Structures are given as structure tokens and as C-alpha cells.
């Protein structure tokens, strides 16, 4: 005769699975990854502004200089219509070509300083951004 066993005891329900542990965050790498595109965008915008200022200031300098120097020319109309411009210093007219050369040098120095400032600004942006990011980054990998 078979022995009958009582109903099987109910096992307690399984606990819900614990979430997979999140990987440790490498804060320096994480912050650098977060900050680099922000600071690069600022640098790019700054350089674009340097370029726009360079063109605007160069043309303004040339126009002002050529108007002034052509007033000293024996033929003002020929001087002003010499074919020189801020972008073209090889027109053969000494009045306007000298303005072109002088303005390029003067505005070029300002342009170089502007670009250098943008390059330094990128470094300062990264230091500031990474510093702030790491203050909020608590899990070091």
C-alpha cells in the first residue's frame, strides 16, 4: 500500500531579484567626457566671433585708412578705385596697398590675441567644469 503524503508544504515566495550592481563611476573620465563637448562648443563659438571681428575690423580699418590716404593722392578717384581691398594688397597703388598691409598687421595682432584667449578659455572652462562635476560625483572608480 502506498503511503500518501500530505500536501507539499508551500515554499515562501522568492524575493524579487536584486538589481544588478551599477558599475563604479570613474569620476575623472566621466567628468571629462561631460565637460569636453561643452567647452569645445564655447571655444568654437569664441573662435567664430574672433573671425567675424577680424573681418569686420579689417574692412573698417582699410576703408577708414584708404579714405584718409586717398585724400592725399593726386587722383583720389583712381586711388579709391585701385582694386585694392583688405583682402587684396597687390593692386600697385601705394596709398591703398599700404593701408591694406598696415591694417592686416594691426588687426592680425588683435585676431591672434583673440584666438589665444579662446585657447586659454578652453583650459579654464575644463578646469572649472571638471571641478564642479567632481564635487557632485560621489562614486569613484
C-alpha positions as CSV (number, residue, x, y, z in Angstrom):
1,X,0.0,0.0,0.0
2,X,1.2,3.3,-0.9
3,X,1.7,5.8,1.7
4,X,0.2,9.1,0.9
5,X,1.9,12.1,1.9
6,X,0.1,15.3,2.8
7,X,0.1,18.2,0.5
8,X,3.6,19.6,-0.2
9,X,4.5,22.4,2.0
10,X,4.3,25.8,0.3
11,X,7.7,27.4,-0.1
12,X,7.9,31.0,0.6
13,X,7.9,33.2,-2.5
14,X,11.2,34.1,-3.9
15,X,12.4,37.6,-3.1
16,X,12.5,39.9,-6.1
17,X,15.8,39.9,-7.8
18,X,18.2,42.4,-6.5
19,X,19.2,45.0,-9.1
20,X,22.4,44.4,-10.8
21,X,25.1,46.4,-9.1
22,X,25.8,49.5,-11.1
23,X,29.4,49.8,-12.3
24,X,31.6,52.2,-10.3
25,X,31.9,55.6,-11.9
26,X,35.3,56.7,-12.9
27,X,34.7,60.4,-12.0
28,X,37.7,62.0,-13.8
29,X,36.8,60.2,-17.0
30,X,33.1,60.8,-16.6
31,X,33.6,64.5,-15.9
32,X,36.0,64.9,-18.8
33,X,33.5,63.3,-21.1
34,X,30.7,65.5,-19.9
35,X,32.8,68.8,-20.0
36,X,34.8,68.4,-23.2
37,X,31.9,69.0,-25.6
38,X,30.6,71.9,-23.6
39,X,34.0,73.6,-23.5
40,X,34.7,72.8,-27.2
41,X,31.4,74.4,-28.2
42,X,32.4,77.6,-26.2
43,X,35.8,77.6,-27.8
44,X,34.4,77.1,-31.3
45,X,31.9,80.0,-30.8
46,X,34.6,82.2,-29.4
47,X,36.8,81.5,-32.4
48,X,34.0,82.2,-34.8
49,X,33.5,85.5,-33.1
50,X,37.2,86.2,-33.4
51,X,37.0,85.5,-37.2
52,X,33.9,87.7,-37.6
53,X,35.6,90.6,-35.7
54,X,38.7,90.1,-37.7
55,X,36.9,90.5,-41.0
56,X,34.7,93.4,-39.8
57,X,37.6,95.3,-38.1
58,X,39.9,94.7,-41.1
59,X,37.5,96.1,-43.6
60,X,36.6,99.0,-41.3
61,X,40.3,99.8,-40.8
62,X,41.0,99.5,-44.5
63,X,38.0,101.7,-45.5
64,X,39.0,104.4,-43.0
65,X,42.7,104.3,-43.9
66,X,42.1,104.3,-47.7
67,X,39.7,107.2,-47.5
68,X,42.2,109.2,-45.4
69,X,45.2,108.4,-47.5
70,X,43.5,108.7,-50.9
71,X,42.6,112.3,-49.8
72,X,46.4,112.9,-50.1
73,X,46.6,111.3,-53.6
74,X,46.8,113.4,-56.7
75,X,43.9,111.4,-58.1
76,X,41.5,110.5,-55.3
77,X,39.1,108.6,-57.6
78,X,41.8,106.4,-59.1
79,X,43.1,105.8,-55.6
80,X,39.8,104.7,-54.2
81,X,39.1,102.5,-57.3
82,X,42.6,101.0,-57.4
83,X,41.4,97.4,-56.9
84,X,43.0,97.1,-53.5
85,X,40.9,95.9,-50.6
86,X,41.6,94.5,-47.2
87,X,41.7,91.0,-48.9
88,X,43.9,92.2,-51.8
89,X,47.1,94.2,-51.1
90,X,48.6,93.7,-54.6
91,X,46.9,96.5,-56.6
92,X,50.0,98.5,-57.2
93,X,48.6,101.7,-55.6
94,X,51.0,102.8,-52.8
95,X,48.3,104.6,-50.9
96,X,45.8,101.8,-50.7
97,X,48.2,98.9,-50.6
98,X,50.0,100.4,-47.6
99,X,46.6,100.7,-45.9
100,X,46.0,97.0,-46.6
101,X,49.3,95.9,-45.2
102,X,49.1,98.2,-42.2
103,X,45.5,97.1,-41.3
104,X,46.3,93.4,-41.8
105,X,49.2,93.7,-39.3
106,X,47.2,95.8,-36.8
107,X,44.0,93.6,-36.9
108,X,46.0,90.4,-37.2
109,X,47.6,91.0,-33.8
110,X,44.2,91.5,-32.3
111,X,43.0,88.4,-34.0
112,X,45.9,86.3,-32.7
113,X,45.3,87.6,-29.2
114,X,41.6,86.7,-29.5
115,X,42.4,83.1,-30.7
116,X,44.9,82.7,-27.8
117,X,42.3,83.9,-25.4
118,X,39.9,81.2,-26.8
119,X,42.5,78.5,-26.4
120,X,43.2,79.6,-22.8
121,X,39.4,79.8,-22.2
122,X,39.1,76.2,-23.1
123,X,41.5,75.2,-20.4
124,X,39.8,77.4,-17.8
125,X,36.4,76.0,-18.8
126,X,37.6,72.4,-18.4
127,X,39.2,73.1,-15.0
128,X,36.0,74.8,-13.8
129,X,33.6,72.3,-15.3
130,X,35.5,69.2,-14.1
131,X,36.0,70.7,-10.6
132,X,32.2,71.3,-10.3
133,X,31.4,67.9,-11.8
134,X,33.7,66.1,-9.4
135,X,32.1,67.8,-6.4
136,X,28.9,66.1,-7.4
137,X,30.5,62.8,-8.4
138,X,30.4,60.6,-5.3
139,X,31.3,57.1,-6.6
140,X,35.0,56.9,-7.5
141,X,36.0,54.0,-9.8
